[in-house]
């Protein structure tokens, strides 16, 4: 079943990913011939490669790129190279696949302002450019979008190489008077559905499906966020979310769910949710949850940096001098997080302590699920609040994954090949023949220190060098 956004969804049931039409037939390529190369043919020479899936890196490799696709990869000097190919020596550098976010937002924030007025083409395109500068070449906006603008921008990004490629959710489905809280996110009524009945939930899915949404998003949370004094918000009725999931699967769509607590994560997976879009942060995951996730082939996106961003800049104001952070900051945001009063208010708020606990619990649960073999993707909720900075948040997430107990290459695997697999995008997330030439050139080796992801020499998308270096030399 082909939808207008170019995806195939072969099965209506959960556990089956949709796949992107890459438009590339490997059998058409001649691997041994010598021929005149078009301008789009590039040979990257003498580079160390992390391919996105292997547990180790490969040294002194050549990568041949043609027409935006990786044609071949091998030991330096062993590839058949077309005449006229542009050669680029990357000795001493490391090549990794472009990072992929399974959970971000666009058009919600501009500077320090949050609201529907920010859902404009210039704001979204600026954010996609920022993602690309940080090496994030594919972004999934999980809801709070407006049609038809979101659909138009998504199609445009699939056709060009400037800024990150864009996928995502048309609108999304929340709860009347509940999540996401209207007073905080300030989105318009055309950016979210809030069904009160099962039939209204089905109708919301039908409209999103007709618009060509890539996924369906649900918010199931009382928004206490671990703060005992917080007043809980109404939570969606089970009959509504069950109707949404059933209708989504009938329309060949998978369902991603915002949760905070284990009890809701369990119920949603049991009822057929395909993606848990945030980490469980209230208590340790147990064998029951692990069994549910594995038996349903569900995916888990921890978004650890979401809670860290709540306190990070208030507790570490020296980060303002970090040259890696500066490209992500607007003047308004610099003024806000430089303000001692803002820092003090943030540090002393009840949410500060709750967020620290949430980060620790999220990391503990992530490691337990990873070791148990649960499918894990990569995301941050970047773009949903002023301090969740596109691109920079993804770099923080990688550090937090390593702090949780993953090796740097295991963390990068989640952010590349695993993130692509969650989305069903078989054309990216790896450096391998037939994959899109979306990759990042690093000055240092991330296997030795995950902070190497900050040292971006260049970003390529669709075989075109588009950004870099991140920090001017």
DRENKOL-137650 format. One record per residue (C-alpha): residue number from 1; residue in three letters; y, x, z. Coordinates in steps of 0.001 Angstrom, whole numbers. Layout:
! residues N
 num residu       v       u       w
 NUM    ALA       Y       X       Z
...
This chain:
! residues 473
 num residu       v       u       w
   1    UNK       0       0       0
   2    UNK    3204    1679   -1161
   3    UNK    6438     842     614
   4    UNK    9859    1341    -881
   5    UNK   10533    4459    1189
   6    UNK    7851    6376    -666
   7    UNK    5117    6348    1968
   8    UNK    1521    5336    1660
   9    UNK    -113    3521    4549
  10    UNK   -3797    3297    3660
  11    UNK   -5039    1435    6749
  12    UNK   -3538   -1334    8859
  13    UNK   -5246    -173   12051
  14    UNK   -4084    2435   14544
  15    UNK   -5097    6049   14301
  16    UNK   -4412    6267   10561
  17    UNK   -1267    8157    9624
  18    UNK     944    7364    6687
  19    UNK    1364   10168    4152
  20    UNK    4265   11289    2003
  21    UNK    3921   11383   -1766
  22    UNK    4528   15059   -2373
  23    UNK    4477   14780   -6129
  24    UNK    2657   18088   -6426
  25    UNK    -711   18578   -8096
  26    UNK   -2223   21912   -7164
  27    UNK   -4735   21728  -10009
  28    UNK   -1853   22089  -12473
  29    UNK    -956   25537  -11208
  30    UNK   -2256   28633  -12931
  31    UNK   -2873   31265  -10283
  32    UNK   -3442   34337  -12434
  33    UNK   -1157   34061  -15452
  34    UNK    2072   35965  -16093
  35    UNK    4885   33767  -17358
  36    UNK    8639   33433  -17382
  37    UNK    9878   32132  -14053
  38    UNK   12527   29456  -13663
  39    UNK   15468   30287  -11373
  40    UNK   13728   28405   -8575
  41    UNK   10985   31038   -8276
  42    UNK   11379   33337   -5265
  43    UNK    9126   35994   -3770
  44    UNK    9617   36691     -65
  45    UNK    8173   40134     595
  46    UNK    6826   42092    3571
  47    UNK    7319   39334    6119
  48    UNK    5293   38472    9216
  49    UNK    4078   34854    9003
  50    UNK    3204   32223   11566
  51    UNK    1690   29557    9343
  52    UNK    2070   26669   11810
  53    UNK   -1578   26265   12753
  54    UNK   -3265   29641   13274
  55    UNK   -3430   31074   16802
  56    UNK   -2092   34406   15515
  57    UNK     433   35716   13015
  58    UNK    -205   37538    9752
  59    UNK    1689   40758    9122
  60    UNK    3093   42214    5871
  61    UNK    2733   39054    3786
  62    UNK    4306   37931     534
  63    UNK    5173   34260      -2
  64    UNK    5747   32947   -3536
  65    UNK    7931   29837   -3797
  66    UNK    8350   27849   -6989
  67    UNK   10202   24592   -7561
  68    UNK   10552   23989   -3838
  69    UNK    6871   24423   -3024
  70    UNK    4888   27357   -1645
  71    UNK    2652   28448   -4513
  72    UNK     771   31327   -2935
  73    UNK     600   33492     164
  74    UNK   -1147   36802     628
  75    UNK   -1104   40438    1595
  76    UNK    1991   42152     227
  77    UNK    1486   43436   -3297
  78    UNK   -1561   41281   -4057
  79    UNK      27   38129   -5517
  80    UNK     427   37306   -9186
  81    UNK    4208   37044   -9553
  82    UNK    5985   35432  -12522
  83    UNK    8394   37594  -14484
  84    UNK   11974   37190  -13336
  85    UNK   11139   35934   -9862
  86    UNK   13902   36632   -7351
  87    UNK   12581   39085   -4766
  88    UNK   13781   39080   -1160
  89    UNK   12643   41819    1224
  90    UNK   12066   40405    4723
  91    UNK   10664   43517    6354
  92    UNK   10846   43282   10150
  93    UNK   11368   39518   10116
  94    UNK    9081   36577   10954
  95    UNK    8643   33414    8910
  96    UNK    7813   30125   10650
  97    UNK    7638   26589    9231
  98    UNK   10747   24467    9618
  99    UNK   10748   22659   12956
 100    UNK   10024   18918   12873
 101    UNK   11347   16403   15375
 102    UNK    9210   13323   15990
 103    UNK   11846   11810   18292
 104    UNK   15591   12090   17744
 105    UNK   18515    9775   17029
 106    UNK   21371    9833   14532
 107    UNK   24680    8006   14409
 108    UNK   24744    7236   18135
 109    UNK   26991   10062   19390
 110    UNK   30125   11750   18128
 111    UNK   31556   14364   20477
 112    UNK   31522   12671   23882
 113    UNK   31676    9138   22489
 114    UNK   28629    6865   22286
 115    UNK   28569    3633   20322
 116    UNK   28039    1728   17098
 117    UNK   31277    3087   15597
 118    UNK   29494    6422   15178
 119    UNK   26901    5084   12779
 120    UNK   28653    6383    9678
 121    UNK   27553    8618    6832
 122    UNK   29870   11532    7800
 123    UNK   28684   11552   11437
 124    UNK   25010   11388   10469
 125    UNK   25299   13985    7720
 126    UNK   27095   16347   10099
 127    UNK   24256   15976   12601
 128    UNK   21616   16594    9930
 129    UNK   23481   19751    8934
 130    UNK   23511   20866   12563
 131    UNK   19773   20270   12876
 132    UNK   19197   22438    9815
 133    UNK   21324   25287   11179
 134    UNK   18964   25392   14166
 135    UNK   15915   25433   11908
 136    UNK   15005   21759   12326
 137    UNK   14276   20742    8743
 138    UNK   12796   17268    9346
 139    UNK   14157   14662   11768
 140    UNK   12746   11297   12826
 141    UNK   15389    8860   14112
 142    UNK   13537    6553   16499
 143    UNK   15689    3458   16346
 144    UNK   19260    2282   17002
 145    UNK   19986    2494   13277
 146    UNK   21799     193   10878
 147    UNK   20477   -1091    7593
 148    UNK   21183    -669    4753
 149    UNK   23126    2539    5524
 150    UNK   20199    4196    7274
 151    UNK   17873    3393    4365
 152    UNK   20378    4793    1862
 153    UNK   20896    8015    3810
 154    UNK   17166    8448    4301
 155    UNK   16572    8200     549
 156    UNK   19398   10640    -173
 157    UNK   17972   13205    2238
 158    UNK   14549   12977     605
 159    UNK   16241   13953   -2675
 160    UNK   18373   16936   -1634
 161    UNK   18081   20122     389
 162    UNK   21320   19977    2390
 163    UNK   20732   19224    6049
 164    UNK   17489   18055    7612
 165    UNK   15211   15587    5861
 166    UNK   15398   12146    7492
 167    UNK   12743    9623    8476
 168    UNK   12769    6947   11111
 169    UNK   12936    3440   12469
 170    UNK   15092     622   11198
 171    UNK   16760    -876   14315
 172    UNK   13937    -963   16878
 173    UNK   12928   -3605   19427
 174    UNK   14247   -3829   22974
 175    UNK   14528   -6470   25678
 176    UNK   17236   -9070   26389
 177    UNK   19325   -7651   29232
 178    UNK   17028   -4637   29425
 179    UNK   16245   -1438   27573
 180    UNK   18034     163   25938
 181    UNK   20943    -735   28257
 182    UNK   23835   -2170   26269
 183    UNK   26461    -786   28642
 184    UNK   25211    2760   28115
 185    UNK   24233    3038   24454
 186    UNK   26868     531   23244
 187    UNK   25022    -202   20029
 188    UNK   25787   -3209   17884
 189    UNK   23539   -6229   17583
 190    UNK   22649   -5079   14063
 191    UNK   21146   -1865   15503
 192    UNK   18428   -3399   17659
 193    UNK   16349   -6556   18025
 194    UNK   15907   -8123   21468
 195    UNK   13221  -10788   21059
 196    UNK   12573  -13150   23952
 197    UNK    9363  -14616   22503
 198    UNK    6292  -13396   20669
 199    UNK    7403  -15188   17487
 200    UNK   10809  -13504   17614
 201    UNK    9009  -10174   18040
 202    UNK    6922  -10801   14941
 203    UNK   10024  -11758   12974
 204    UNK   11739   -8523   14026
 205    UNK    8804   -6502   12737
 206    UNK    8787   -8427    9470
 207    UNK   12455   -7671    8870
 208    UNK   11994   -3982    9679
 209    UNK    8965   -3795    7393
 210    UNK   10885   -5467    4554
 211    UNK   13621   -2844    4985
 212    UNK   11062     -54    4578
 213    UNK   10966    1305    8112
 214    UNK    8638    4275    8653
 215    UNK    7628    3162   12160
 216    UNK    8276     383   14677
 217    UNK    9925    1348   17977
 218    UNK    9551    -466   21312
 219    UNK   11388     179   24584
 220    UNK    9243    -622   27658
 221    UNK   10970     632   30805
 222    UNK   12759    -731   33880
 223    UNK   15233    2202   33672
 224    UNK   15018    3230   37318
 225    UNK   14339    6810   36129
 226    UNK   12879    7762   39478
 227    UNK   16042    6797   41402
 228    UNK   14933    4590   44297
 229    UNK   18380    3033   44725
 230    UNK   18698    2033   41044
 231    UNK   18511   -1629   40144
 232    UNK   15625   -2209   37717
 233    UNK   16263   -3779   34331
 234    UNK   14113   -6566   32920
 235    UNK   10978   -5328   31125
 236    UNK    9604   -6835   27924
 237    UNK    6910   -9444   28430
 238    UNK    3390   -8300   27484
 239    UNK    2955  -11187   25036
 240    UNK    6026   -9973   23140
 241    UNK    4966   -6335   22826
 242    UNK    1420   -7420   21950
 243    UNK    2779   -9597   19126
 244    UNK    4957   -6734   17897
 245    UNK    2034   -4295   17814
 246    UNK    -247   -6772   16074
 247    UNK    2349   -7635   13442
 248    UNK    3207   -3967   12876
 249    UNK    -430   -3077   12255
 250    UNK    -772   -6045    9938
 251    UNK    2140   -4597    7943
 252    UNK     568   -1112    7876
 253    UNK    3068     266   10385
 254    UNK    2488    2319   13510
 255    UNK    4264    1677   16812
 256    UNK    6109    4264   18915
 257    UNK    6916    3246   22489
 258    UNK    9602    4481   24877
 259    UNK    8128    4691   28379
 260    UNK    8845    6496   31626
 261    UNK    6030    5396   33943
 262    UNK    2290    5897   33716
 263    UNK    1474    2238   34322
 264    UNK    3349    1158   31183
 265    UNK    1938    4020   29112
 266    UNK   -1593    2879   29989
 267    UNK    -939    -773   29172
 268    UNK     732     -19   25862
 269    UNK   -1974    2331   24637
 270    UNK   -4635    -173   25697
 271    UNK   -2763   -2826   23693
 272    UNK   -2688    -650   20577
 273    UNK     481    1468   20672
 274    UNK      92    4500   18425
 275    UNK    2699    6899   19835
 276    UNK    3925    7406   23389
 277    UNK    7427    8586   22574
 278    UNK    8300   10179   25949
 279    UNK    6357   12049   28572
 280    UNK    5007   10300   31669
 281    UNK    7377   11329   34460
 282    UNK    6660    9244   37553
 283    UNK    3192   10466   38544
 284    UNK     365   12700   37321
 285    UNK   -1658   11442   34385
 286    UNK   -5260   10623   35272
 287    UNK   -8640   10521   33551
 288    UNK   -8147    6869   32630
 289    UNK   -4993    7653   30667
 290    UNK   -6521   10691   28996
 291    UNK   -9526    8627   27937
 292    UNK   -7270    5882   26584
 293    UNK   -5188    8338   24566
 294    UNK   -8227   10048   23057
 295    UNK  -10269    6921   22366
 296    UNK   -7297    5283   20617
 297    UNK   -6305    8488   18742
 298    UNK   -2810    7955   20138
 299    UNK     -59   10577   20049
 300    UNK    2113   11847   22894
 301    UNK    5641   13269   22581
 302    UNK    6789   14807   25916
 303    UNK   10582   15178   25288
 304    UNK   10923   17399   28387
 305    UNK   14447   18514   27491
 306    UNK   15714   14924   27739
 307    UNK   15796   15106   31545
 308    UNK   16801   18759   31653
 309    UNK   19914   17927   29625
 310    UNK   21038   15618   32448
 311    UNK   21794   18592   34696
 312    UNK   21593   21714   32519
 313    UNK   25273   22223   31726
 314    UNK   26513   21148   35149
 315    UNK   24210   23606   36895
 316    UNK   24526   26404   34337
 317    UNK   28141   26301   33087
 318    UNK   27781   29941   31980
 319    UNK   25793   28578   29037
 320    UNK   29155   27744   27484
 321    UNK   29370   31432   26601
 322    UNK   25977   31412   24891
 323    UNK   26577   32068   21169
 324    UNK   23498   29995   20343
 325    UNK   24947   26941   22109
 326    UNK   28466   27183   20697
 327    UNK   27626   25922   17176
 328    UNK   26399   22649   18731
 329    UNK   29502   21915   20828
 330    UNK   32476   19797   19907
 331    UNK   35851   20517   21478
 332    UNK   35639   17277   23469
 333    UNK   32256   18208   24884
 334    UNK   33433   21706   25778
 335    UNK   36288   20185   27754
 336    UNK   33942   17779   29524
 337    UNK   31292   20249   30635
 338    UNK   33941   22851   31545
 339    UNK   35513   20420   33992
 340    UNK   34571   21341   37607
 341    UNK   34926   17700   38639
 342    UNK   32389   16624   36001
 343    UNK   30030   19396   37058
 344    UNK   30268   18415   40734
 345    UNK   29795   14717   40013
 346    UNK   26745   15454   37876
 347    UNK   25149   17823   40397
 348    UNK   25566   15397   43315
 349    UNK   24456   12225   41542
 350    UNK   21052   10758   42539
 351    UNK   19925   11189   38935
 352    UNK   20203   14992   39256
 353    UNK   17358   15324   41766
 354    UNK   15327   12670   39939
 355    UNK   15734   14556   36660
 356    UNK   14504   17802   38186
 357    UNK   11411   15993   39442
 358    UNK   10942   14356   36044
 359    UNK   11014   17719   34249
 360    UNK    8424   19196   36624
 361    UNK    6138   16147   36343
 362    UNK    6547   16030   32568
 363    UNK    5555   19694   32264
 364    UNK    2546   19188   34540
 365    UNK    1377   16197   32529
 366    UNK    1987   17878   29191
 367    UNK    -244   20787   30145
 368    UNK   -2996   18484   31433
 369    UNK   -2964   16432   28235
 370    UNK   -2843   19522   26035
 371    UNK   -5852   21039   27779
 372    UNK   -7689   17711   27481
 373    UNK   -7245   17699   23697
 374    UNK   -4821   14769   23408
 375    UNK   -2766   14634   20196
 376    UNK     678   16014   21043
 377    UNK    3789   16028   18865
 378    UNK    7295   17369   19315
 379    UNK   10647   15724   20044
 380    UNK   13615   15718   22386
 381    UNK   15555   12436   22104
 382    UNK   18393   14607   20796
 383    UNK   21367   12713   19477
 384    UNK   20974    9844   21959
 385    UNK   23525   11192   24472
 386    UNK   26379   13716   24222
 387    UNK   24487   16409   26177
 388    UNK   21307   16043   24076
 389    UNK   22520   18334   21341
 390    UNK   20899   18229   17898
 391    UNK   19128   21507   17209
 392    UNK   19919   23156   20509
 393    UNK   17778   20556   22314
 394    UNK   14789   21488   20152
 395    UNK   15194   25148   21114
 396    UNK   15304   24160   24795
 397    UNK   12179   22034   24326
 398    UNK   10255   25029   23026
 399    UNK   11238   27033   26114
 400    UNK   10202   24176   28408
 401    UNK    6831   23877   26673
 402    UNK    6234   27577   27273
 403    UNK    7369   27246   30892
 404    UNK    4805   24443   31235
 405    UNK    2014   26867   30364
 406    UNK    1714   26922   26567
 407    UNK    1925   30183   24660
 408    UNK    4898   30538   22280
 409    UNK    2683   30018   19235
 410    UNK    1053   26956   20814
 411    UNK    4521   25499   21387
 412    UNK    5525   26272   17811
 413    UNK    2351   24639   16542
 414    UNK    3376   21398   18268
 415    UNK    6824   21650   16633
 416    UNK    5463   22282   13134
 417    UNK    1983   21323   11970
 418    UNK    1313   18919   14853
 419    UNK    4698   17215   14499
 420    UNK    4003   16771   10790
 421    UNK     536   15391   11510
 422    UNK    1972   12816   13922
 423    UNK    4196   11548   11112
 424    UNK    1400   11752    8537
 425    UNK    3456   14176    6448
 426    UNK     816   16288    4779
 427    UNK    3330   18164    2629
 428    UNK    5068   20148    5394
 429    UNK    4718   21761    8809
 430    UNK    2740   24760    7537
 431    UNK    3305   27850    5448
 432    UNK     455   27445    2999
 433    UNK     -52   26879    -746
 434    UNK     991   23387   -1779
 435    UNK    3333   22802    1156
 436    UNK    7060   22263     889
 437    UNK    9075   25454    1191
 438    UNK   10722   24404    4450
 439    UNK   10822   27446    6701
 440    UNK   12903   29549    9064
 441    UNK   13407   33313    8903
 442    UNK   13636   34851   12376
 443    UNK   14972   38280   13257
 444    UNK   12413   38684   16061
 445    UNK    8794   37795   16789
 446    UNK    8405   34440   18592
 447    UNK    4861   35302   19694
 448    UNK    6356   37907   22002
 449    UNK    9190   35710   23293
 450    UNK    9918   32101   22381
 451    UNK   13647   32922   22620
 452    UNK   13206   34534   19200
 453    UNK   13714   31061   17726
 454    UNK   17399   31520   18567
 455    UNK   17628   34544   16264
 456    UNK   17748   32686   12953
 457    UNK   18465   34826    9913
 458    UNK   18101   31993    7395
 459    UNK   16812   28446    6940
 460    UNK   15184   27284    3711
 461    UNK   14574   23651    2788
 462    UNK   12814   22625    -382
 463    UNK   12800   26224   -1576
 464    UNK   16550   26585   -1235
 465    UNK   18258   28830    1294
 466    UNK   20613   26418    2997
 467    UNK   21677   27806    6376
 468    UNK   21851   30981    8427
 469    UNK   22329   33058   10300
 470    UNK   22765   30773   13302
 471    UNK   24907   33334   15112
 472    UNK   27184   35275   12726
 473    UNK   26575   38998   12830
